[in-house]
């Protein structure tokens, strides 16, 4: 509920008072650009119908009127009045008093460690998720919040992992194919195809952009060992920042280089930081893969010692068992990871028995879009 709306700075700004005592300010140009009327935005898809150049540079607020759960604002020189729901204004307020600490994440991102997650791995049954939108919503929401989840009850057959991606989006095909096999091979082109253990890592940091989701599905697993594990890279980055702010700054300020040239006709290269921040300091991506790390040549000589010390400490924290969640995939099970956040690993396994997994890549835009659509449908039904 709004208590007042005060126009200031000769109409260039407006201050809104709320029932809880807080106050938020908006600029006239921002409000006009984000107007919700059908002349400014398409009623069908919400996209803008005008450009910034269609809005007069001298736009000012000439009047404001509180009406129940909305605020009506009049703009000059267009002589245009627009209605803004108060809930929308509150949700989109950008006048924040608190300063965000570098490395912040959205409130919907839940960082975790082994202690908080080992006994509560998010999971769903495939058949149930396929027919029950609420079960699917909760599973997708877990991927958004925690960066990984397990799915049970898949057919133990080749290509079954596609059924997981079909629940929310599309497979991202790469030089490895629509999907790839993960089992021991003679003279493998990638260490993933051996029975060796793999350090916790993110996949394909040599791509730009990287695949943002990875799905691994188990068809057969009768070996001793070979457990899968996951590590929350955001939690590890936060621990590094708390322990060594300068090391965090170095790994997030200077780019690493990654490359892959293991297949004929393929030479992939990318230049990105191991810890990537947005322009406002938001933690948005972890890239960590010792197998694909190329020579680091962008860090100044004066910073290289400290950079490598930070890299080593980051690796030590990633290998710390307290950050690890471990589980063994059985035939008909799969897990999905947010490849921009959660690192996955594999324990070594014996040469007896069989371990056959398949992997594929997908992207978060499809998952988040499907989740948002389901949530919107549930909200509409509740209203």
TORKOL-4160 file (C-alpha; in steps of 0.2 Angstrom, whole numbers, padded with zeros to 4 digits, m for minus):
383
<pt num="1" X="0000" Y="0000" Z="0000"/>
<pt num="2" X="0006" Y="0017" Z="m0005"/>
<pt num="3" X="0005" Y="0032" Z="0008"/>
<pt num="4" X="0011" Y="0046" Z="m0003"/>
<pt num="5" X="0018" Y="0050" Z="m0020"/>
<pt num="6" X="0029" Y="0066" Z="m0020"/>
<pt num="7" X="0035" Y="0073" Z="m0037"/>
<pt num="8" X="0052" Y="0081" Z="m0036"/>
<pt num="9" X="0066" Y="0089" Z="m0046"/>
<pt num="10" X="0054" Y="0098" Z="m0057"/>
<pt num="11" X="0046" Y="0082" Z="m0062"/>
<pt num="12" X="0061" Y="0072" Z="m0066"/>
<pt num="13" X="0058" Y="0061" Z="m0051"/>
<pt num="14" X="0045" Y="0054" Z="m0039"/>
<pt num="15" X="0046" Y="0048" Z="m0021"/>
<pt num="16" X="0034" Y="0034" Z="m0016"/>
<pt num="17" X="0030" Y="0031" Z="0003"/>
<pt num="18" X="0024" Y="0013" Z="0008"/>
<pt num="19" X="0014" Y="0008" Z="0023"/>
<pt num="20" X="0029" Y="m0001" Z="0031"/>
<pt num="21" X="0038" Y="0016" Z="0031"/>
<pt num="22" X="0050" Y="0013" Z="0017"/>
<pt num="23" X="0052" Y="0025" Z="0003"/>
<pt num="24" X="0058" Y="0022" Z="m0015"/>
<pt num="25" X="0062" Y="0034" Z="m0029"/>
<pt num="26" X="0059" Y="0033" Z="m0048"/>
<pt num="27" X="0065" Y="0043" Z="m0062"/>
<pt num="28" X="0052" Y="0050" Z="m0074"/>
<pt num="29" X="0062" Y="0043" Z="m0090"/>
<pt num="30" X="0063" Y="0026" Z="m0082"/>
<pt num="31" X="0044" Y="0026" Z="m0078"/>
<pt num="32" X="0039" Y="0032" Z="m0095"/>
<pt num="33" X="0051" Y="0019" Z="m0104"/>
<pt num="34" X="0043" Y="0005" Z="m0093"/>
<pt num="35" X="0025" Y="0010" Z="m0095"/>
<pt num="36" X="0013" Y="m0004" Z="m0096"/>
<pt num="37" X="0000" Y="0003" Z="m0108"/>
<pt num="38" X="m0005" Y="m0006" Z="m0124"/>
<pt num="39" X="0003" Y="0009" Z="m0134"/>
<pt num="40" X="0020" Y="0005" Z="m0126"/>
<pt num="41" X="0020" Y="m0013" Z="m0124"/>
<pt num="42" X="0012" Y="m0028" Z="m0134"/>
<pt num="43" X="m0003" Y="m0035" Z="m0124"/>
<pt num="44" X="0002" Y="m0052" Z="m0132"/>
<pt num="45" X="0020" Y="m0054" Z="m0127"/>
<pt num="46" X="0024" Y="m0039" Z="m0116"/>
<pt num="47" X="0038" Y="m0033" Z="m0128"/>
<pt num="48" X="0040" Y="m0014" Z="m0131"/>
<pt num="49" X="0032" Y="m0006" Z="m0146"/>
<pt num="50" X="0043" Y="0010" Z="m0145"/>
<pt num="51" X="0061" Y="0014" Z="m0144"/>
<pt num="52" X="0070" Y="0026" Z="m0132"/>
<pt num="53" X="0070" Y="0038" Z="m0146"/>
<pt num="54" X="0051" Y="0039" Z="m0147"/>
<pt num="55" X="0051" Y="0046" Z="m0129"/>
<pt num="56" X="0054" Y="0065" Z="m0128"/>
<pt num="57" X="0071" Y="0069" Z="m0120"/>
<pt num="58" X="0062" Y="0082" Z="m0109"/>
<pt num="59" X="0050" Y="0070" Z="m0102"/>
<pt num="60" X="0043" Y="0075" Z="m0085"/>
<pt num="61" X="0030" Y="0069" Z="m0072"/>
<pt num="62" X="0016" Y="0082" Z="m0071"/>
<pt num="63" X="0004" Y="0073" Z="m0059"/>
<pt num="64" X="0003" Y="0057" Z="m0049"/>
<pt num="65" X="m0013" Y="0050" Z="m0041"/>
<pt num="66" X="m0014" Y="0035" Z="m0029"/>
<pt num="67" X="m0029" Y="0024" Z="m0034"/>
<pt num="68" X="m0032" Y="0009" Z="m0023"/>
<pt num="69" X="m0018" Y="m0004" Z="m0028"/>
<pt num="70" X="m0012" Y="0007" Z="m0042"/>
<pt num="71" X="m0003" Y="0023" Z="m0046"/>
<pt num="72" X="m0008" Y="0034" Z="m0060"/>
<pt num="73" X="0006" Y="0045" Z="m0067"/>
<pt num="74" X="0004" Y="0059" Z="m0080"/>
<pt num="75" X="0019" Y="0063" Z="m0092"/>
<pt num="76" X="0023" Y="0079" Z="m0102"/>
<pt num="77" X="0025" Y="0084" Z="m0115"/>
<pt num="78" X="0016" Y="0069" Z="m0122"/>
<pt num="79" X="0001" Y="0072" Z="m0111"/>
<pt num="80" X="0000" Y="0054" Z="m0107"/>
<pt num="81" X="m0007" Y="0045" Z="m0091"/>
<pt num="82" X="m0001" Y="0028" Z="m0087"/>
<pt num="83" X="m0007" Y="0016" Z="m0073"/>
<pt num="84" X="0006" Y="0006" Z="m0063"/>
<pt num="85" X="0001" Y="m0007" Z="m0051"/>
<pt num="86" X="0009" Y="m0004" Z="m0034"/>
<pt num="87" X="0014" Y="m0022" Z="m0033"/>
<pt num="88" X="0024" Y="m0020" Z="m0049"/>
<pt num="89" X="0032" Y="m0004" Z="m0043"/>
<pt num="90" X="0037" Y="m0013" Z="m0027"/>
<pt num="91" X="0044" Y="m0028" Z="m0036"/>
<pt num="92" X="0054" Y="m0017" Z="m0048"/>
<pt num="93" X="0061" Y="m0004" Z="m0036"/>
<pt num="94" X="0079" Y="0000" Z="m0040"/>
<pt num="95" X="0081" Y="0013" Z="m0026"/>
<pt num="96" X="0091" Y="0002" Z="m0014"/>
<pt num="97" X="0099" Y="0009" Z="0001"/>
<pt num="98" X="0110" Y="m0006" Z="0005"/>
<pt num="99" X="0126" Y="m0009" Z="m0004"/>
<pt num="100" X="0129" Y="m0027" Z="m0011"/>
<pt num="101" X="0145" Y="m0036" Z="m0007"/>
<pt num="102" X="0155" Y="m0042" Z="m0022"/>
<pt num="103" X="0150" Y="m0060" Z="m0026"/>
<pt num="104" X="0132" Y="m0058" Z="m0021"/>
<pt num="105" X="0119" Y="m0070" Z="m0028"/>
<pt num="106" X="0100" Y="m0068" Z="m0030"/>
<pt num="107" X="0089" Y="m0073" Z="m0015"/>
<pt num="108" X="0083" Y="m0088" Z="m0025"/>
<pt num="109" X="0100" Y="m0096" Z="m0026"/>
<pt num="110" X="0103" Y="m0107" Z="m0011"/>
<pt num="111" X="0122" Y="m0111" Z="m0007"/>
<pt num="112" X="0125" Y="m0128" Z="0001"/>
<pt num="113" X="0139" Y="m0139" Z="0008"/>
<pt num="114" X="0140" Y="m0158" Z="0011"/>
<pt num="115" X="0133" Y="m0155" Z="0028"/>
<pt num="116" X="0117" Y="m0146" Z="0022"/>
<pt num="117" X="0114" Y="m0156" Z="0006"/>
<pt num="118" X="0120" Y="m0174" Z="0008"/>
<pt num="119" X="0104" Y="m0181" Z="0016"/>
<pt num="120" X="0092" Y="m0171" Z="0006"/>
<pt num="121" X="0097" Y="m0172" Z="m0013"/>
<pt num="122" X="0083" Y="m0165" Z="m0023"/>
<pt num="123" X="0075" Y="m0179" Z="m0034"/>
<pt num="124" X="0059" Y="m0184" Z="m0043"/>
<pt num="125" X="0052" Y="m0199" Z="m0052"/>
<pt num="126" X="0052" Y="m0197" Z="m0071"/>
<pt num="127" X="0035" Y="m0204" Z="m0074"/>
<pt num="128" X="0027" Y="m0193" Z="m0061"/>
<pt num="129" X="0036" Y="m0177" Z="m0066"/>
<pt num="130" X="0030" Y="m0181" Z="m0084"/>
<pt num="131" X="0011" Y="m0181" Z="m0079"/>
<pt num="132" X="0011" Y="m0170" Z="m0064"/>
<pt num="133" X="0016" Y="m0151" Z="m0067"/>
<pt num="134" X="0018" Y="m0148" Z="m0048"/>
<pt num="135" X="0031" Y="m0162" Z="m0047"/>
<pt num="136" X="0040" Y="m0155" Z="m0062"/>
<pt num="137" X="0039" Y="m0137" Z="m0055"/>
<pt num="138" X="0047" Y="m0143" Z="m0039"/>
<pt num="139" X="0061" Y="m0152" Z="m0048"/>
<pt num="140" X="0065" Y="m0138" Z="m0059"/>
<pt num="141" X="0064" Y="m0126" Z="m0045"/>
<pt num="142" X="0077" Y="m0136" Z="m0036"/>
<pt num="143" X="0089" Y="m0135" Z="m0051"/>
<pt num="144" X="0087" Y="m0116" Z="m0051"/>
<pt num="145" X="0090" Y="m0115" Z="m0032"/>
<pt num="146" X="0103" Y="m0128" Z="m0029"/>
<pt num="147" X="0111" Y="m0131" Z="m0046"/>
<pt num="148" X="0108" Y="m0149" Z="m0047"/>
<pt num="149" X="0095" Y="m0163" Z="m0045"/>
<pt num="150" X="0093" Y="m0182" Z="m0048"/>
<pt num="151" X="0079" Y="m0190" Z="m0058"/>
<pt num="152" X="0074" Y="m0208" Z="m0055"/>
<pt num="153" X="0064" Y="m0220" Z="m0065"/>
<pt num="154" X="0071" Y="m0218" Z="m0083"/>
<pt num="155" X="0072" Y="m0232" Z="m0095"/>
<pt num="156" X="0089" Y="m0240" Z="m0094"/>
<pt num="157" X="0092" Y="m0238" Z="m0112"/>
<pt num="158" X="0102" Y="m0228" Z="m0124"/>
<pt num="159" X="0095" Y="m0210" Z="m0127"/>
<pt num="160" X="0084" Y="m0210" Z="m0112"/>
<pt num="161" X="0093" Y="m0194" Z="m0106"/>
<pt num="162" X="0084" Y="m0185" Z="m0120"/>
<pt num="163" X="0068" Y="m0188" Z="m0110"/>
<pt num="164" X="0075" Y="m0177" Z="m0096"/>
<pt num="165" X="0079" Y="m0163" Z="m0108"/>
<pt num="166" X="0062" Y="m0164" Z="m0116"/>
<pt num="167" X="0053" Y="m0160" Z="m0100"/>
<pt num="168" X="0059" Y="m0142" Z="m0101"/>
<pt num="169" X="0069" Y="m0138" Z="m0117"/>
<pt num="170" X="0081" Y="m0144" Z="m0130"/>
<pt num="171" X="0098" Y="m0153" Z="m0131"/>
<pt num="172" X="0112" Y="m0142" Z="m0136"/>
<pt num="173" X="0122" Y="m0152" Z="m0149"/>
<pt num="174" X="0141" Y="m0150" Z="m0149"/>
<pt num="175" X="0156" Y="m0159" Z="m0158"/>
<pt num="176" X="0153" Y="m0173" Z="m0146"/>
<pt num="177" X="0136" Y="m0176" Z="m0154"/>
<pt num="178" X="0118" Y="m0175" Z="m0148"/>
<pt num="179" X="0124" Y="m0185" Z="m0133"/>
<pt num="180" X="0140" Y="m0194" Z="m0129"/>
<pt num="181" X="0145" Y="m0210" Z="m0121"/>
<pt num="182" X="0154" Y="m0210" Z="m0104"/>
<pt num="183" X="0162" Y="m0227" Z="m0102"/>
<pt num="184" X="0180" Y="m0234" Z="m0102"/>
<pt num="185" X="0188" Y="m0235" Z="m0119"/>
<pt num="186" X="0205" Y="m0239" Z="m0126"/>
<pt num="187" X="0215" Y="m0224" Z="m0131"/>
<pt num="188" X="0201" Y="m0212" Z="m0127"/>
<pt num="189" X="0200" Y="m0195" Z="m0134"/>
<pt num="190" X="0195" Y="m0188" Z="m0117"/>
<pt num="191" X="0199" Y="m0193" Z="m0099"/>
<pt num="192" X="0181" Y="m0194" Z="m0095"/>
<pt num="193" X="0181" Y="m0210" Z="m0105"/>
<pt num="194" X="0193" Y="m0220" Z="m0094"/>
<pt num="195" X="0190" Y="m0228" Z="m0077"/>
<pt num="196" X="0201" Y="m0215" Z="m0068"/>
<pt num="197" X="0194" Y="m0203" Z="m0055"/>
<pt num="198" X="0190" Y="m0185" Z="m0061"/>
<pt num="199" X="0193" Y="m0170" Z="m0051"/>
<pt num="200" X="0177" Y="m0159" Z="m0048"/>
<pt num="201" X="0176" Y="m0148" Z="m0063"/>
<pt num="202" X="0164" Y="m0138" Z="m0075"/>
<pt num="203" X="0162" Y="m0145" Z="m0092"/>
<pt num="204" X="0168" Y="m0137" Z="m0108"/>
<pt num="205" X="0175" Y="m0120" Z="m0102"/>
<pt num="206" X="0184" Y="m0119" Z="m0119"/>
<pt num="207" X="0167" Y="m0114" Z="m0126"/>
<pt num="208" X="0160" Y="m0097" Z="m0127"/>
<pt num="209" X="0146" Y="m0098" Z="m0121"/>
<pt num="210" X="0148" Y="m0114" Z="m0111"/>
<pt num="211" X="0133" Y="m0126" Z="m0111"/>
<pt num="212" X="0124" Y="m0121" Z="m0095"/>
<pt num="213" X="0116" Y="m0137" Z="m0091"/>
<pt num="214" X="0123" Y="m0155" Z="m0092"/>
<pt num="215" X="0113" Y="m0171" Z="m0090"/>
<pt num="216" X="0121" Y="m0188" Z="m0086"/>
<pt num="217" X="0111" Y="m0203" Z="m0087"/>
<pt num="218" X="0115" Y="m0221" Z="m0081"/>
<pt num="219" X="0111" Y="m0236" Z="m0092"/>
<pt num="220" X="0122" Y="m0249" Z="m0082"/>
<pt num="221" X="0133" Y="m0248" Z="m0067"/>
<pt num="222" X="0140" Y="m0264" Z="m0059"/>
<pt num="223" X="0158" Y="m0258" Z="m0055"/>
<pt num="224" X="0165" Y="m0255" Z="m0038"/>
<pt num="225" X="0167" Y="m0237" Z="m0035"/>
<pt num="226" X="0163" Y="m0224" Z="m0048"/>
<pt num="227" X="0152" Y="m0213" Z="m0037"/>
<pt num="228" X="0146" Y="m0196" Z="m0044"/>
<pt num="229" X="0149" Y="m0181" Z="m0033"/>
<pt num="230" X="0144" Y="m0163" Z="m0035"/>
<pt num="231" X="0152" Y="m0147" Z="m0027"/>
<pt num="232" X="0143" Y="m0130" Z="m0026"/>
<pt num="233" X="0155" Y="m0118" Z="m0034"/>
<pt num="234" X="0146" Y="m0103" Z="m0028"/>
<pt num="235" X="0148" Y="m0109" Z="m0010"/>
<pt num="236" X="0167" Y="m0112" Z="m0013"/>
<pt num="237" X="0169" Y="m0095" Z="m0020"/>
<pt num="238" X="0160" Y="m0087" Z="m0005"/>
<pt num="239" X="0172" Y="m0097" Z="0006"/>
<pt num="240" X="0187" Y="m0091" Z="m0004"/>
<pt num="241" X="0181" Y="m0073" Z="m0003"/>
<pt num="242" X="0179" Y="m0073" Z="0016"/>
<pt num="243" X="0196" Y="m0081" Z="0018"/>
<pt num="244" X="0206" Y="m0072" Z="0005"/>
<pt num="245" X="0197" Y="m0057" Z="m0003"/>
<pt num="246" X="0212" Y="m0053" Z="m0013"/>
<pt num="247" X="0213" Y="m0070" Z="m0020"/>
<pt num="248" X="0195" Y="m0069" Z="m0024"/>
<pt num="249" X="0198" Y="m0052" Z="m0033"/>
<pt num="250" X="0212" Y="m0059" Z="m0043"/>
<pt num="251" X="0202" Y="m0075" Z="m0049"/>
<pt num="252" X="0187" Y="m0064" Z="m0054"/>
<pt num="253" X="0197" Y="m0049" Z="m0061"/>
<pt num="254" X="0209" Y="m0058" Z="m0073"/>
<pt num="255" X="0204" Y="m0071" Z="m0087"/>
<pt num="256" X="0210" Y="m0089" Z="m0088"/>
<pt num="257" X="0212" Y="m0097" Z="m0105"/>
<pt num="258" X="0204" Y="m0114" Z="m0109"/>
<pt num="259" X="0207" Y="m0125" Z="m0125"/>
<pt num="260" X="0202" Y="m0142" Z="m0132"/>
<pt num="261" X="0209" Y="m0150" Z="m0148"/>
<pt num="262" X="0206" Y="m0168" Z="m0145"/>
<pt num="263" X="0196" Y="m0172" Z="m0160"/>
<pt num="264" X="0201" Y="m0170" Z="m0178"/>
<pt num="265" X="0195" Y="m0153" Z="m0185"/>
<pt num="266" X="0190" Y="m0146" Z="m0168"/>
<pt num="267" X="0200" Y="m0133" Z="m0159"/>
<pt num="268" X="0190" Y="m0124" Z="m0146"/>
<pt num="269" X="0197" Y="m0109" Z="m0136"/>
<pt num="270" X="0189" Y="m0097" Z="m0123"/>
<pt num="271" X="0196" Y="m0083" Z="m0112"/>
<pt num="272" X="0185" Y="m0080" Z="m0097"/>
<pt num="273" X="0189" Y="m0079" Z="m0078"/>
<pt num="274" X="0187" Y="m0094" Z="m0066"/>
<pt num="275" X="0176" Y="m0084" Z="m0055"/>
<pt num="276" X="0165" Y="m0073" Z="m0066"/>
<pt num="277" X="0156" Y="m0058" Z="m0059"/>
<pt num="278" X="0143" Y="m0047" Z="m0067"/>
<pt num="279" X="0146" Y="m0028" Z="m0069"/>
<pt num="280" X="0137" Y="m0025" Z="m0052"/>
<pt num="281" X="0147" Y="m0038" Z="m0043"/>
<pt num="282" X="0134" Y="m0053" Z="m0045"/>
<pt num="283" X="0142" Y="m0070" Z="m0045"/>
<pt num="284" X="0136" Y="m0077" Z="m0061"/>
<pt num="285" X="0148" Y="m0091" Z="m0067"/>
<pt num="286" X="0162" Y="m0103" Z="m0061"/>
<pt num="287" X="0174" Y="m0111" Z="m0074"/>
<pt num="288" X="0186" Y="m0124" Z="m0066"/>
<pt num="289" X="0194" Y="m0138" Z="m0076"/>
<pt num="290" X="0212" Y="m0142" Z="m0074"/>
<pt num="291" X="0212" Y="m0153" Z="m0089"/>
<pt num="292" X="0207" Y="m0139" Z="m0101"/>
<pt num="293" X="0217" Y="m0125" Z="m0093"/>
<pt num="294" X="0229" Y="m0117" Z="m0106"/>
<pt num="295" X="0243" Y="m0106" Z="m0101"/>
<pt num="296" X="0238" Y="m0091" Z="m0092"/>
<pt num="297" X="0245" Y="m0076" Z="m0101"/>
<pt num="298" X="0234" Y="m0061" Z="m0096"/>
<pt num="299" X="0239" Y="m0059" Z="m0078"/>
<pt num="300" X="0252" Y="m0046" Z="m0076"/>
<pt num="301" X="0269" Y="m0052" Z="m0070"/>
<pt num="302" X="0267" Y="m0043" Z="m0053"/>
<pt num="303" X="0251" Y="m0052" Z="m0049"/>
<pt num="304" X="0255" Y="m0070" Z="m0056"/>
<pt num="305" X="0262" Y="m0077" Z="m0040"/>
<pt num="306" X="0247" Y="m0071" Z="m0030"/>
<pt num="307" X="0235" Y="m0077" Z="m0044"/>
<pt num="308" X="0243" Y="m0095" Z="m0044"/>
<pt num="309" X="0242" Y="m0095" Z="m0025"/>
<pt num="310" X="0223" Y="m0090" Z="m0026"/>
<pt num="311" X="0220" Y="m0104" Z="m0039"/>
<pt num="312" X="0229" Y="m0117" Z="m0028"/>
<pt num="313" X="0218" Y="m0112" Z="m0013"/>
<pt num="314" X="0202" Y="m0112" Z="m0024"/>
<pt num="315" X="0207" Y="m0130" Z="m0029"/>
<pt num="316" X="0210" Y="m0135" Z="m0011"/>
<pt num="317" X="0193" Y="m0129" Z="m0006"/>
<pt num="318" X="0185" Y="m0138" Z="m0021"/>
<pt num="319" X="0193" Y="m0154" Z="m0015"/>
<pt num="320" X="0188" Y="m0151" Z="0003"/>
<pt num="321" X="0176" Y="m0166" Z="0007"/>
<pt num="322" X="0165" Y="m0154" Z="0017"/>
<pt num="323" X="0159" Y="m0146" Z="0001"/>
<pt num="324" X="0155" Y="m0163" Z="m0007"/>
<pt num="325" X="0139" Y="m0172" Z="m0010"/>
<pt num="326" X="0141" Y="m0190" Z="m0016"/>
<pt num="327" X="0129" Y="m0202" Z="m0023"/>
<pt num="328" X="0130" Y="m0218" Z="m0035"/>
<pt num="329" X="0119" Y="m0218" Z="m0050"/>
<pt num="330" X="0110" Y="m0234" Z="m0053"/>
<pt num="331" X="0103" Y="m0240" Z="m0070"/>
<pt num="332" X="0088" Y="m0229" Z="m0074"/>
<pt num="333" X="0094" Y="m0214" Z="m0064"/>
<pt num="334" X="0101" Y="m0197" Z="m0071"/>
<pt num="335" X="0107" Y="m0181" Z="m0063"/>
<pt num="336" X="0107" Y="m0163" Z="m0070"/>
<pt num="337" X="0119" Y="m0149" Z="m0065"/>
<pt num="338" X="0120" Y="m0131" Z="m0068"/>
<pt num="339" X="0136" Y="m0131" Z="m0077"/>
<pt num="340" X="0139" Y="m0112" Z="m0073"/>
<pt num="341" X="0139" Y="m0116" Z="m0055"/>
<pt num="342" X="0140" Y="m0134" Z="m0049"/>
<pt num="343" X="0156" Y="m0144" Z="m0052"/>
<pt num="344" X="0154" Y="m0163" Z="m0054"/>
<pt num="345" X="0167" Y="m0177" Z="m0051"/>
<pt num="346" X="0168" Y="m0195" Z="m0052"/>
<pt num="347" X="0177" Y="m0208" Z="m0041"/>
<pt num="348" X="0189" Y="m0220" Z="m0048"/>
<pt num="349" X="0181" Y="m0237" Z="m0052"/>
<pt num="350" X="0187" Y="m0255" Z="m0054"/>
<pt num="351" X="0190" Y="m0263" Z="m0071"/>
<pt num="352" X="0178" Y="m0277" Z="m0067"/>
<pt num="353" X="0159" Y="m0275" Z="m0071"/>
<pt num="354" X="0152" Y="m0262" Z="m0082"/>
<pt num="355" X="0149" Y="m0243" Z="m0080"/>
<pt num="356" X="0139" Y="m0235" Z="m0095"/>
<pt num="357" X="0133" Y="m0217" Z="m0094"/>
<pt num="358" X="0127" Y="m0205" Z="m0107"/>
<pt num="359" X="0129" Y="m0187" Z="m0106"/>
<pt num="360" X="0122" Y="m0172" Z="m0115"/>
<pt num="361" X="0121" Y="m0153" Z="m0114"/>
<pt num="362" X="0106" Y="m0141" Z="m0113"/>
<pt num="363" X="0103" Y="m0123" Z="m0108"/>
<pt num="364" X="0096" Y="m0114" Z="m0093"/>
<pt num="365" X="0085" Y="m0103" Z="m0103"/>
<pt num="366" X="0073" Y="m0117" Z="m0108"/>
<pt num="367" X="0073" Y="m0124" Z="m0090"/>
<pt num="368" X="0070" Y="m0107" Z="m0082"/>
<pt num="369" X="0057" Y="m0102" Z="m0096"/>
<pt num="370" X="0047" Y="m0118" Z="m0093"/>
<pt num="371" X="0048" Y="m0116" Z="m0074"/>
<pt num="372" X="0042" Y="m0098" Z="m0075"/>
<pt num="373" X="0027" Y="m0103" Z="m0086"/>
<pt num="374" X="0022" Y="m0117" Z="m0074"/>
<pt num="375" X="0024" Y="m0105" Z="m0059"/>
<pt num="376" X="0014" Y="m0092" Z="m0069"/>
<pt num="377" X="0000" Y="m0104" Z="m0072"/>
<pt num="378" X="m0001" Y="m0109" Z="m0054"/>
<pt num="379" X="m0002" Y="m0091" Z="m0049"/>
<pt num="380" X="m0016" Y="m0088" Z="m0061"/>
<pt num="381" X="m0025" Y="m0103" Z="m0054"/>
<pt num="382" X="m0023" Y="m0097" Z="m0036"/>
<pt num="383" X="m0030" Y="m0080" Z="m0041"/>
